Amino acid sequence: MDKEGLAQRFRKVKDGLPSGVLLVAVSKKRTVEEIKALYDLGHRDFGENYPQELREKQPLLPEDIRWHFIGHLQTNKVKYLAPFVHLVHGVDSRALLDELDKRAAQAGRMIDILLQVHIAQEETKHGFSNDEVLPLLSESHTEHWMNLCFRGLMGMATNTEDNAQVEAEFNGLAALQRQINALHLPYLAQFTELSMGMSGDLDQALAAGSTMVRVGTSIFGAR
Ligand SMILES: *Cc1c(COP(=O)(O)O)cnc(C)c1O
């Protein structure tokens, strides 16, 4: 492993972020050694896509790492992550909300989540449609999902060279969050996060008001 190169790329990404924007280092398919090298530089927030991979790595790494789950999560995998996961970014169904809530209760903790919204012009990406989010959130305060803390929204833009389209998609997500926050729902007092932007569309995401970026390639190199 090229520790020098890793440190340089990490610094470059980190120094390019406005203050207050959280860098989630996406470590899927990276070794425990690579993660530890970044940890030794002081970094604590790491993002993983695959439950099995995360389950294997987590016990081998320091306990104060904040593990973000950023991939598509199947309900039958929730139980493995519920005891320790810091934030689940890609919550994209009611079934998943139900399962996360149940497993959070069993683990005796609250789990922080972001709702994934389908903002891209691509069928392969997951998420709720724009229209589904408000009705869903207006239910969440009574009998539903008492063990979950709704922290905001997550989106993935279309993989395209068309910058204007990417910007429009991110701006749309930011607008939806503003619309939700304008309701001042008491149980959404912590609905502050907008997880958007990866190596290829970081600048557009930051311009649209991202509070969390998920960056893999620009830090660790090509997968
Ligand atoms: C892999 C992945 C990333 C990071 O992508 P890079 O292009 O390597 O920065 C970010 N978000 C999600 C959801 C991912 O799956």
Ligand as a Chemical Component Dictionary entry (heavy atoms), coordinates in Angstrom:
data_LIG
# 
_chem_comp.id                   LIG 
_chem_comp.type                 NON-POLYMER 
_chem_comp.pdbx_formal_charge   0 
_chem_comp.three_letter_code    LIG 
# 
loop_
_chem_comp_atom.comp_id 
_chem_comp_atom.atom_id 
_chem_comp_atom.alt_atom_id 
_chem_comp_atom.type_symbol 
_chem_comp_atom.charge 
_chem_comp_atom.model_Cartn_x 
_chem_comp_atom.model_Cartn_y 
_chem_comp_atom.model_Cartn_z 
_chem_comp_atom.pdbx_ordinal 
LIG C1 C1 C 0 -19.271 3.459 -4.179 1  
LIG C2 C2 C 0 -20.177 4.525 -3.694 2  
LIG C3 C3 C 0 -19.708 5.819 -3.447 3  
LIG C4 C4 C 0 -18.288 6.257 -3.715 4  
LIG O1 O1 O 0 -18.036 6.309 -5.066 5  
LIG P1 P1 P 0 -16.663 6.885 -5.650 6  
LIG O2 O2 O 0 -16.983 7.182 -7.060 7  
LIG O3 O3 O 0 -15.653 5.800 -5.482 8  
LIG O4 O4 O 0 -16.318 8.099 -4.873 9  
LIG C5 C5 C 0 -20.595 6.748 -2.931 10 
LIG N1 N1 N 0 -21.881 6.442 -2.668 11 
LIG C6 C6 C 0 -22.361 5.206 -2.908 12 
LIG C7 C7 C 0 -23.780 4.926 -2.595 13 
LIG C8 C8 C 0 -21.534 4.224 -3.436 14 
LIG O5 O5 O 0 -22.038 3.015 -3.683 15 
# 
loop_
_chem_comp_bond.comp_id 
_chem_comp_bond.atom_id_1 
_chem_comp_bond.atom_id_2 
_chem_comp_bond.value_order 
_chem_comp_bond.pdbx_ordinal 
LIG C1 C2 SING 1  
LIG C2 C3 SING 2  
LIG C2 C8 DOUB 3  
LIG C3 C4 SING 4  
LIG C3 C5 DOUB 5  
LIG C4 O1 SING 6  
LIG O1 P1 SING 7  
LIG P1 O2 DOUB 8  
LIG P1 O3 SING 9  
LIG P1 O4 SING 10 
LIG C5 N1 SING 11 
LIG N1 C6 DOUB 12 
LIG C6 C7 SING 13 
LIG C6 C8 SING 14 
LIG C8 O5 SING 15 
# 
